[in-house]
């Protein structure tokens, strides 16, 4: 019998980004975001991961060396999410980003998850996120209810004994 929907255990794998400057992009994803460099193919491509996976982030300059970000109002990647396993991990990620001197673009509590929005040096959108347990998601009439409430920075940073930005 043909399955009507994609299986619940399905995950989205790695993201592969076109970048203008491979060295700059590797430094950002390694030093600011905390990924480990798995392999670098000269000035053409690099692959980074968390925890020894083959790669979560692929970077390349095959079609984009020295290029500029897409103009506003055009199609393309809006953002990709880096989901952290625990709320504390999200706090650690935010602290690392801010300690590096990088800024964030915004943050929200969506009810289902907490999200911090930023961009990389090529202006690819990134969401740093932590999902609440599915049993805690707000549901009305069998539909998940998303919200855009302010993120509780004080509570988030208290997870690691730090002060909110």
N, C-alpha and C positions, 0 to 999 in steps of 0.2 A: 504494500500500500504506500502511496506517495505521501510524504510528510508535508503538511500545509505551512508550517512555520519552521524557522531555524531552531535547532535544539537550544534549550536553556543554558547549557554549559558552554556554548560557543563564546569565544573571546576574540577580540580584535588584536592582532599581533603587532609587529613592529611598525614604525612609521619611518619612511625614507624621505628625506628633505633635500631639495635643491638649494645649495648655498652659494654665495658669491666668493667667500674666502674660507677655505677649508680649515686653515689653522685657527682662525678666529672662532669658527663654529665649534671645533673640537675643544678649544679652551673653555668656551661657554658651557657646553654640555658636560665636560669633565669637571672643571673647577667651580663653576657656579651651581650647576644642577646636581653634581655628585655622581654621575655615571662613570663607569670604568671603560677605558679605551681597550677594545678587544683586538682590533687590527686597523692599521692605516695603510692605504695603498697610495703612497706618494702624496701628490697634491690633487688626486682625483677622487678619493673616497675614504671614508672611515666608518667604523662600526663600533658602537658603544653599548654597554649593557649594565644591568643591575644584577648582582649576585651570580655572575658567571653564565647567564643565558647567552646564546650565540649573538643576539643583538636585539635591543629594543629600539635604538635610534640608528638609522643609516643616514649618512651625510654624503653628498656628492657634488662635484662641480662639472659634471659631464656636459651639461647644457647651460650652466649658469655662472661660470667663472667670471668674476667682476660685474655680475648683473645687479639689477636693482629689484627691490620688492615689487610685487604686482600693485598696480594703481588701485586706489579705493574705488569701489563700485564695479570691480571686475570679479569674476568667479575664481574659485580656488579654495585652499584650506582656510577655514575660519580659525580653528584651533584644534589641538589634540590634547587629550588628558593623560596626565601621569597620576594614576590612582595609588595612593599610599595605603598600606595595610592597616595601620592604626592611626588614630587622631594625633597621637604623639609624633608619629613620623611626618605628618603634614607640618606640625609645628617646627620640627627640626629642619625640614626643607625650606620653610619660610625664613627661618633665622639664617640659614646658610646663604640664601639669595640676598637678603638684606645686608648681611655682614660683608658680602662681596661688593657692595655698592650698587647692586642692580636694584631697580625699582619695580613695583607691581603696578598694574593698570587698574585693578579693582578686586573686589572680593564679595562673595555672597554666601548666605546660608539658604540652600534651595530646598530644605526640608528633607530630601532624600540624601543629600550630601552637602559638604562644605567645599567651597571652591575659591581659589585664588587665581586671578588672571594676570598674565604677563606676556611678554614676547621675547623672542630670541634676537640676536644681532641682525638677522635677515627679516625681521618682523613677522615671523611665523608665530601664530598665537599658541600659547600654552596655558593649560588649566592644571594647576596643582590641586588634587582633590583627595578627599577621604569620604567613603560611602558609609552611611549609617547602616545598621542591620536592616534587612528588608522588612522585618517585623515592626520596625519603628517608622517606616515611611508613612506619611499622611495619605490616607485613602478615603475617598468619598464616593459612594455609589460604585464601588469596584474600580475606580480610576485613581491612579496616583496623582496627587496634587503637588505640583511644583510651586515654589515660592521664590521670591527674590528679596530676602530679608538681609539686613546687615549682618556680616560675619562677626561673631563674638571673639575679637582679637584677644581680649584679656583672658577669656577662658581657654582659648587655643594655646596661647603662650604659657599659661599656667601649667599646661601639660609637661613642660620642660623646665619650669622654674624661671622663666624669662619674662621680661616686661614687654607688653605690646608696643608695636611701633606707633 
